[in-house]
Amino acid sequence: MQVTIIGAGNVGTQLAVHYASRGATVKIYSSKPQLFQTELQIIDNAGTILAKGSPQLVTDSLATAVSGSELILITVPAFLMDRLAKELIPHLKAGMKVGLIPGGGGGELAFKEALAKGVVIFGLQRVPSVARLKEYGHIVVASGYRPSLHLAALPQQASVDCCRLISWGLGMPCYPLASYLNLTLTPSNPILHTSRLYRLFKDYRPGKVYKHLPLFYEDWDDETTRLLFKCDAEVQALCHHLSEFDLSGIRSLKEHYGQVEVAAFSAKIRSIASFKGLKTPGLETAGGYLPDFSSRYFSADFAFGLKLILQVGNLAQVALPTCQMLMTWYESLPLKHQEVSCARYGLNTRADLVAFYGQ
């Protein structure tokens, strides 16, 4: 199998190692190919090598990277997806399978024209594990591998074959979901990260400096959980209202983390080993810290993840007041807002929504 990885960060490097270690011919698209070593490694938190493999090629030419590949895996941030799609679609051919990892944030909309060419677009509901680069172009640290993965494809009938390719490459079970909307509405980072950021920075104003920033997960509090539970309930209500689709793959975060009470849920989040040590996105400045608005937690999870959920709600005529409150706060922040737009891709009514996600 010939596989192309687009995006050479945390998850991209991890995927490249897994597929190369399985014997696939791996090509990586990176803006900094000169920084790559011959052999790439995945290690655990103790430094033990979990897997290693060598890509055949690392290149900054998109055309070269994808030429001849059966499988193309994209790991770039959501806010780069539209531009990447415009550059990539001319090089795609019918039968190619393009995977978005993870699959939320509207990337499927950006590749709408590729579907018309006979290209399969699929996404993973969640990434395989927590992954953090230790050394760019060489080593990634991975922890908390999931027992299995879930995937959805457009068109839907391609899901089983895409699962086969992912399961083979990662060496773990992968199961198909009934509709890609199961990924679009997955209540993971779009409400998990946004609730936490609102709780931490809701009093922010230009010029404010925070003397201390708590750890993002290890200092998780009950107020964040209460806010998250409200968002979670709103997303579940939206899923129930979209009766045209089988959205049984969208589990409540209460179910996902196995805790339904506020205090127990907070304790669960604080205790997850793979979340240990993860910092709140901040920038050090004189006297303390500022929010790091360039973090994906802001630029992807608000502007693409949560924004898309709200737009689906609008098309379905379902109100999500707590989610909207979070988005209104984000849009009040003094930063340049780039956001996903369903209308930009021709989804203006519920019928449009059903037609696109029902293929």
C-alpha positions as CSV (number, residue, x, y, z in Angstrom):
1,M,0.0,0.0,0.0
2,Q,1.2,3.5,-0.8
3,V,0.1,6.0,1.9
4,T,0.5,9.8,2.0
5,I,0.5,11.7,5.3
6,I,-0.3,15.4,4.9
7,G,0.8,17.3,8.0
8,A,4.0,16.3,9.9
9,G,3.0,17.3,13.4
10,N,2.0,15.2,16.4
11,V,-0.6,12.9,14.8
12,G,0.9,13.0,11.3
13,T,4.2,11.7,12.5
14,Q,2.5,9.0,14.6
15,L,0.5,7.8,11.6
16,A,3.6,7.8,9.4
17,V,5.4,5.5,11.9
18,H,2.6,3.1,12.2
19,Y,2.0,2.6,8.5
20,A,5.8,2.4,7.7
21,S,6.3,-0.1,10.4
22,R,3.5,-2.3,8.8
23,G,5.3,-2.2,5.5
24,A,3.4,0.5,3.7
25,T,5.3,2.8,1.3
26,V,4.9,6.1,3.2
27,K,5.3,9.6,1.8
28,I,5.0,12.7,4.0
29,Y,4.1,16.2,3.0
30,S,5.9,18.7,5.2
31,S,6.9,22.4,4.9
32,K,10.2,21.4,6.5
33,P,11.3,18.2,4.9
34,Q,15.0,18.9,5.5
35,L,14.4,18.5,9.3
36,F,13.4,14.8,8.9
37,Q,15.6,11.9,9.9
38,T,15.7,8.7,8.1
39,E,14.0,6.7,10.9
40,L,11.0,8.0,12.8
41,Q,10.0,6.7,16.3
42,I,7.0,6.5,18.6
43,I,7.9,6.3,22.3
44,D,5.9,6.2,25.5
45,N,6.2,8.5,28.4
46,A,9.0,6.4,29.8
47,G,11.0,6.6,26.6
48,T,10.4,3.0,25.5
49,I,10.2,2.7,21.7
50,L,6.7,1.5,20.7
51,A,7.2,1.5,17.0
52,K,9.6,2.8,14.4
53,G,9.6,3.1,10.6
54,S,11.1,5.0,7.7
55,P,9.2,7.0,5.2
56,Q,10.2,6.5,1.6
57,L,10.0,10.3,0.9
58,V,9.4,13.5,2.8
59,T,8.6,16.4,0.4
60,D,7.2,19.9,0.3
61,S,5.6,19.2,-3.1
62,L,1.9,18.3,-2.7
63,A,1.7,16.8,-6.2
64,T,4.7,14.5,-5.5
65,A,3.4,13.5,-2.1
66,V,0.0,12.2,-3.3
67,S,0.9,10.8,-6.7
68,G,0.0,7.1,-6.8
69,S,-1.3,6.9,-3.3
70,E,-4.3,4.8,-2.5
71,L,-4.7,6.4,0.9
72,I,-4.2,10.0,1.9
73,L,-4.4,10.9,5.6
74,I,-4.7,14.6,6.5
75,T,-3.8,15.9,9.9
76,V,-3.6,19.7,9.4
77,P,-5.7,22.1,11.6
78,A,-9.3,22.8,10.6
79,F,-8.6,26.4,9.7
80,L,-6.1,25.2,7.0
81,M,-8.4,22.7,5.5
82,D,-10.1,24.9,3.0
83,R,-6.9,26.2,1.5
84,L,-5.4,22.7,1.4
85,A,-8.5,21.3,-0.3
86,K,-8.2,23.8,-3.1
87,E,-4.6,22.9,-3.7
88,L,-5.1,19.2,-3.3
89,I,-8.3,18.5,-5.2
90,P,-6.7,18.9,-8.7
91,H,-4.3,16.1,-7.9
92,L,-6.9,13.7,-6.6
93,K,-8.3,10.9,-8.8
94,A,-11.4,8.7,-8.6
95,G,-11.0,5.8,-6.1
96,M,-8.5,7.6,-3.8
97,K,-9.5,7.6,-0.2
98,V,-8.8,10.8,1.7
99,G,-9.0,10.6,5.5
100,L,-9.4,13.6,7.9
101,I,-8.0,12.9,11.3
102,P,-9.9,13.8,13.3
103,G,-13.0,14.1,11.1
104,G,-14.8,17.0,12.8
105,G,-14.6,20.7,12.0
106,G,-16.1,20.8,8.5
107,G,-13.2,19.4,6.5
108,E,-15.7,17.2,4.7
109,L,-17.3,20.4,3.3
110,A,-14.0,21.7,2.0
111,F,-13.6,18.5,0.0
112,K,-17.1,18.6,-1.5
113,E,-15.8,19.0,-5.0
114,A,-13.6,15.9,-4.6
115,L,-16.7,13.8,-3.9
116,A,-17.9,14.7,-7.4
117,K,-14.7,13.3,-8.8
118,G,-15.3,9.9,-7.3
119,V,-12.9,10.4,-4.3
120,V,-13.9,8.9,-1.0
121,I,-13.7,11.3,2.0
122,F,-13.7,9.8,5.4
123,G,-12.9,10.8,9.0
124,L,-12.0,9.3,12.3
125,Q,-14.3,10.2,15.2
126,R,-11.3,10.6,17.5
127,V,-7.5,10.4,17.1
128,P,-5.8,7.1,18.1
129,S,-4.2,8.4,21.2
130,V,-2.7,11.5,22.8
131,A,0.4,12.3,20.8
132,R,3.1,15.0,21.4
133,L,6.2,15.7,19.3
134,K,9.4,15.3,21.2
135,E,11.6,16.1,18.2
136,Y,10.2,17.3,14.9
137,G,10.9,14.9,12.1
138,H,12.1,12.1,14.4
139,I,10.2,11.3,17.7
140,V,6.7,11.5,18.9
141,V,5.5,10.5,22.4
142,A,2.1,8.6,22.4
143,S,0.0,7.6,25.4
144,G,-3.5,6.4,26.1
145,Y,-4.2,4.5,22.9
146,R,-7.9,3.8,22.5
147,P,-9.1,0.2,22.4
148,S,-10.8,0.9,19.0
149,L,-11.6,3.6,16.5
150,H,-14.8,4.6,14.7
151,L,-15.0,6.0,11.2
152,A,-17.5,7.4,8.7
153,A,-17.2,8.0,5.0
154,L,-18.8,9.9,2.2
155,P,-20.3,8.0,0.4
156,Q,-21.4,5.9,3.3
157,Q,-20.9,2.6,1.6
158,A,-17.2,3.1,1.5
159,S,-16.9,3.1,5.3
160,V,-16.2,-0.6,5.7
161,D,-13.3,-0.5,3.2
162,C,-11.8,2.6,4.9
163,C,-12.1,0.9,8.2
164,R,-10.0,-2.0,6.8
165,L,-7.3,0.3,5.7
166,I,-7.2,2.1,9.1
167,S,-7.3,-1.1,11.1
168,W,-4.5,-2.6,9.1
169,G,-2.2,0.5,9.4
170,L,-2.7,1.1,13.1
171,G,-3.1,-2.5,14.2
172,M,-6.3,-1.8,16.1
173,P,-10.0,-2.4,15.5
174,C,-11.9,0.2,13.5
175,Y,-15.7,0.2,13.2
176,P,-18.0,2.1,10.7
177,L,-20.5,4.7,11.7
178,A,-23.8,5.1,9.9
179,S,-23.4,8.8,8.8
180,Y,-20.6,11.3,8.6
181,L,-22.7,13.6,10.7
182,N,-21.7,11.3,13.6
183,L,-18.3,13.0,13.3
184,T,-19.5,16.5,12.7
185,L,-21.5,16.5,15.9
186,T,-19.2,14.5,18.1
187,P,-19.2,16.4,21.5
188,S,-15.5,16.1,22.1
189,N,-13.1,19.0,21.8
190,P,-15.7,21.4,20.4
191,I,-17.4,21.5,23.8
192,L,-14.8,20.1,26.1
193,H,-12.1,22.6,25.2
194,T,-14.4,25.5,24.7
195,S,-16.1,25.1,28.0
196,R,-12.8,25.0,29.8
197,L,-11.4,28.0,28.0
198,Y,-14.5,30.1,28.8
199,R,-14.2,29.1,32.4
200,L,-10.5,30.1,32.5
201,F,-10.7,33.3,30.5
202,K,-14.3,34.6,30.7
203,D,-13.1,37.7,32.5
204,Y,-10.4,38.5,29.8
205,R,-10.1,42.0,28.5
206,P,-7.2,43.6,26.5
207,G,-4.4,44.4,28.9
208,K,-5.3,41.8,31.5
209,V,-2.4,39.6,32.6
210,Y,-3.0,36.3,34.5
211,K,-0.4,35.7,37.3
212,H,-1.0,32.0,37.1
213,L,-2.6,29.6,34.6
214,P,-3.9,26.3,36.0
215,L,-3.2,23.1,34.2
216,F,-5.8,22.5,31.6
217,Y,-7.0,19.1,32.8
218,E,-5.4,18.4,36.1
219,D,-7.0,21.5,37.6
220,W,-10.4,20.9,36.1
221,D,-13.2,22.2,38.3
222,D,-16.9,21.5,38.9
223,E,-18.0,24.8,37.3
224,T,-16.4,23.8,34.0
225,T,-18.2,20.4,34.3
226,R,-21.6,22.0,34.9
227,L,-21.1,24.2,31.8
228,L,-19.9,21.2,29.8
229,F,-23.0,19.1,30.9
230,K,-25.3,21.9,29.5
231,C,-23.5,21.9,26.2
232,D,-23.5,18.1,26.1
233,A,-27.3,18.0,26.7
234,E,-27.9,20.5,23.9
235,V,-25.9,18.4,21.4
236,Q,-27.8,15.3,22.4
237,A,-31.1,17.1,21.9
238,L,-29.9,18.2,18.4
239,C,-29.0,14.6,17.5
240,H,-32.4,13.4,18.7
241,H,-34.1,16.0,16.5
242,L,-32.2,15.0,13.4
243,S,-34.4,11.9,12.8
244,E,-33.3,11.6,9.2
245,F,-29.9,10.2,10.4
246,D,-28.7,7.3,12.5
247,L,-26.6,9.2,15.1
248,S,-26.3,6.4,17.6
249,G,-22.5,6.9,17.3
250,I,-22.7,10.2,19.1
251,R,-22.4,9.3,22.8
252,S,-22.9,11.8,25.6
253,L,-19.6,12.8,27.3
254,K,-21.1,11.5,30.5
255,E,-21.3,8.1,28.8
256,H,-17.9,8.4,27.1
257,Y,-16.1,9.1,30.4
258,G,-18.4,6.9,32.5
259,Q,-19.5,9.5,35.0
260,V,-22.9,11.3,35.3
261,E,-22.4,13.3,38.5
262,V,-20.5,16.6,38.4
263,A,-17.9,15.9,41.1
264,A,-17.2,12.4,39.8
265,F,-16.8,13.7,36.2
266,S,-14.4,16.4,37.3
267,A,-12.4,13.9,39.2
268,K,-12.3,11.6,36.2
269,I,-10.9,14.3,33.9
270,R,-8.3,15.2,36.5
271,S,-7.2,11.6,36.8
272,I,-6.7,10.6,33.2
273,A,-3.0,9.7,32.8
274,S,-2.7,10.9,29.2
275,F,-3.9,14.3,30.2
276,K,-1.3,14.8,32.9
277,G,0.9,17.9,32.5
278,L,-1.0,19.4,29.6
279,K,-0.9,23.2,30.0
280,T,-3.5,25.8,29.4
281,P,-2.7,27.6,26.1
282,G,-0.9,30.8,27.3
283,L,1.8,33.1,26.4
284,E,4.4,34.3,29.0
285,T,4.6,38.0,29.4
286,A,5.8,40.6,31.9
287,G,4.0,39.8,35.2
288,G,2.3,36.6,34.1
289,Y,0.5,35.1,31.2
290,L,-1.9,36.0,28.3
291,P,-4.3,33.6,26.6
292,D,-2.7,32.1,23.5
293,F,-5.4,32.8,20.9
294,S,-3.3,31.1,18.2
295,S,-3.8,27.7,20.0
296,R,-5.9,25.1,18.1
297,Y,-8.1,25.1,21.2
298,F,-9.3,28.6,20.1
299,S,-8.8,28.6,16.3
300,A,-10.1,25.1,15.6
301,D,-12.4,24.1,18.5
302,F,-14.4,27.3,18.6
303,A,-14.3,28.6,15.0
304,F,-14.7,25.2,13.3
305,G,-15.9,22.6,15.8
306,L,-18.4,24.5,17.9
307,K,-19.3,26.8,15.1
308,L,-20.2,23.9,12.8
309,I,-22.4,22.3,15.5
310,L,-24.3,25.6,15.9
311,Q,-24.8,25.9,12.2
312,V,-26.2,22.4,12.0
313,G,-28.5,23.4,14.8
314,N,-29.6,26.4,12.9
315,L,-30.3,24.4,9.8
316,A,-32.3,21.9,11.9
317,Q,-34.0,24.8,13.7
318,V,-32.8,23.6,17.1
319,A,-31.6,26.2,19.7
320,L,-28.4,25.5,21.6
321,P,-28.3,28.4,24.0
322,T,-25.3,27.4,26.1
323,C,-23.2,26.5,23.1
324,Q,-24.2,29.8,21.5
325,M,-23.1,31.7,24.7
326,L,-19.7,30.2,24.4
327,M,-19.4,31.2,20.7
328,T,-20.7,34.7,21.4
329,W,-17.9,35.1,24.0
330,Y,-15.3,33.8,21.6
331,E,-16.4,36.2,18.9
332,S,-16.1,39.1,21.3
333,L,-12.4,38.4,21.8
334,P,-10.0,40.8,20.1
335,L,-8.7,38.5,17.4
336,K,-9.2,37.9,13.8
337,H,-12.0,35.4,13.4
338,Q,-11.9,32.8,10.6
339,E,-14.9,30.4,10.9
340,V,-16.4,27.6,9.0
341,S,-19.5,28.4,6.9
342,C,-22.1,25.8,5.7
343,A,-23.6,28.4,3.4
344,R,-20.2,28.8,1.6
345,Y,-20.5,25.2,0.5
346,G,-24.2,25.3,-0.5
347,L,-25.8,24.1,2.7
348,N,-28.5,26.6,3.3
349,T,-31.5,24.5,4.4
350,R,-32.2,21.3,6.3
351,A,-32.8,19.6,2.9
352,D,-29.3,20.6,1.8
353,L,-27.9,19.1,5.1
354,V,-29.8,15.9,4.5
355,A,-28.7,15.6,0.9
356,F,-25.0,16.2,1.6
357,Y,-24.6,14.0,4.7
358,G,-27.1,11.4,3.4
359,Q,-24.8,10.3,0.5
